[in-house]
């Protein structure tokens, strides 16, 4: 895998400001592991890896040394064609994920082939993990693969149960609820009005909805009123 590391060093941004900014935004990743390669360049390198005979080997070498290698890993894994292979790769990879950026980069295309019942099963399994970013990924499955057509009201309760008070879990639950509100108002609005979520998470969900361009002004006004009562 030496050529991949060499390419990363070639592609790194010479500006120290970018590495500093990235470290601040990602927060939980070790700044010492950040080379400062911008995401568009990483995506182009991922395409090189996908075309190379080293594709499978790269996905099997864990742990990685650099933050950017983990992002590359996510981008390459996303292109797996078979759901079973993607799931196997994810099981090996998720325990090493230590930040929201790599976690949220994981959107395997192969999972689009899965039935809603199987996606629910995987989501529940990963949401039950004690590992913060495995749990975050499990919640993300509800948002990315089961909205809007696979939605069931029970999913809101699953996300609520997964909320363990850790910041990046709270943020994902809030994000999911806000996204669900766009297309599932009949279920999500009463859920928010019942104040079932912890106050901090509910505030996050409302703020995400207020930031959305897909939420109507009248609904946003109602959400502001709801927030004032928390």
N, C-alpha and C positions, 0 to 999 in steps of 0.2 A: 504493500500500500504506500510505498515511499513516494510514488509519483503524485498521489492525491495530496499528501502533505506538502510536497514541493509546489503544487499548483495553488494550494491555499496561501502559501507564503508569497507567491507571485501576485496573487489577487488582492492581498491585504491593502487596506487604505492606509496611506502614509500619514494621514492626519491623526494625531493623538486624541484630538477632540472627539472624533467619531467613536473610538474605543471607549473613551470616558463616558460619552453619552449612552452608548449601548449598555455598558456595565450598570449605569444608573437605572436605565429602563427595565432591564432584565432582572436586576436586583439580587436574586438568589444564586446566580451562576458566579463562579470564581472569576474575578476580573483577570487573574493571571492566565486563564485558559483562553481568553478572547484575543484573537488575532486582528480583528477589525475588518472582516470581509463583509461587504454589503450583500444583502439578500439577493438582489438580481444576479450578481456574479455567482453566488452559491447555487442558484437555480440552474444557471448555465453549466456549472461544473457538475451538478447532479446529472444533467443530460449526457455529459461525457462519460460519467461512471456507468450510466444505464446502457450505453453502447459498448462498454468495455468488457473483456472477459473477467474482470475483477469484481463485477457487480455483486455476485453472491458472497464472495470472500470478504468484501468490505462490510457487508451486513452481519457477518459472523464474528468480526473482530470487536470485542467489547471487554472492558470499557475503552472509550476513545480518550485521546489526550486533550483535544481542543473543543471548545464550545461549538465552533463552526462544523466540526466533524459530526456532532450530534444533529445539527440542523440538516446537514447533507444526508445523514442516515434517514431522517424523517422524510425528506424529499424523495429519496430513492425508494424507501419502503412504500410510500404512497402509490407507486407505480406497479406494485405487485398485482398480477392479473387474477390470481386465485385467492378467494377469501380464506381458505384454510392455511395457505402459506403466509398471508398477511397476518393472520391471527397468531401463528407460531412465531413469526418475526417480532410481533408486538409483545408477546409474553417474554421474550428474551430481552427486549429493548427497554420497556417501561420502567423496570427497577432502577435503571441508570439515569433516568430523566430527573433533573433537579431544578427545572425552571419552567415558567409558564410559556415562554416563547417556543421552546422545543415541543412541549406538550401540545400546544395549539397548532403547531405545524403538521401534526399527525392527522391526516384526513385520507385514509386509504381508499382509493377508488374502487377496489375490489369489494368493499363492504356494501356498495350500491347493489350488488347482486344478492345480498342476503334478505331473507324474509324478515318482516318486522318482529316476529317472535324470536328469531335468532339474535337480532340486534338487541332486543330487550334483555335476553339472557346474558349477552356479553356485557351490556351496560350494567346490569345488576351485579354481575361478578366483579367487574372492575371497580364499581362504586363501593363494594364491600372491603376493598383493600385498605390497609392502614397507611400505605405509601401515598403521600399527598398528591403527586402528579398522576399516579395510576387512577386514583379516585377522580381527579379532575377530568382525565380523559374519559372515564366512564360516563360522567355527567354530559360531556360534550357529545357523546353518541346520541343522547336524547335530542339534542339541539340540531345536530348536523344531518342525521339520517332519519329521524322519526318526526320531524316537522316538515310540512304540515300534515301529510296524509297518514302517517303512522301514529299520530298523537292519540293518547288516551289520558283522561284526567288523572289516572293513577300515577302517571309519570311525574306530576307535580309533587306528589307525596313522596315518591322515590328520591327526588332531588332534595326535598326538605330533610328526609332522613339522612341523606349523605352529608348534610351541612354539619360539620364538626367544629366550627368556630375558627378554623385556620383560614387565613386571609384569601389564599388563592382558590380555596374551595368555595368560600362565600362569594367571591367574585364570579366564579363559573355558574353557581346556582342563580345569582342575580341576573347574569347575562342570559341564561337559559329562560328564566321566567319572563324577562323582557321580550325576548324573541318569540316566545310562545304567545304572548299577548297580541302580537301583530295579527295572527291568524286564528287564535283560539280564545277570543275575548270572552265568550260565554262561560268558559271554564276558568280562565286565568283571573279575570277581574274579581269574581267572588272570592277566589283564593287569596288575592291581595287584600281585599276588603275585610276578610276574616282575620287578617294579621296572624296567619299561621306561622310564617317565617320569623326567625329571630329579627329583631328590629334593625340591626346593622345590615343584614342580608336584604331585608325588605327595602331599606333605603337604597341599597345598591341596585336592586331590580327597578325601582321607580326611576332612579337617575338614568339608568341605561335606556329605559323607555322614553324618558324626556329628551334624551339625546338623539333618539331615532327619528328619521324623516318619514318613517312609515306609520307613525302613530298620529292620529288626527288631533288637531288643536283642542277640540272639546274634551277628548280623552286626557290630554296632557293637563288641562285645567283640573279635571277630576283627580288626577294623580297627585297634583300639587296639594290639593285640599286633603287628600288622604295622608300624604306625607306630613302635613302639619299636625296630624293627630297622633303621630307615632311618639 
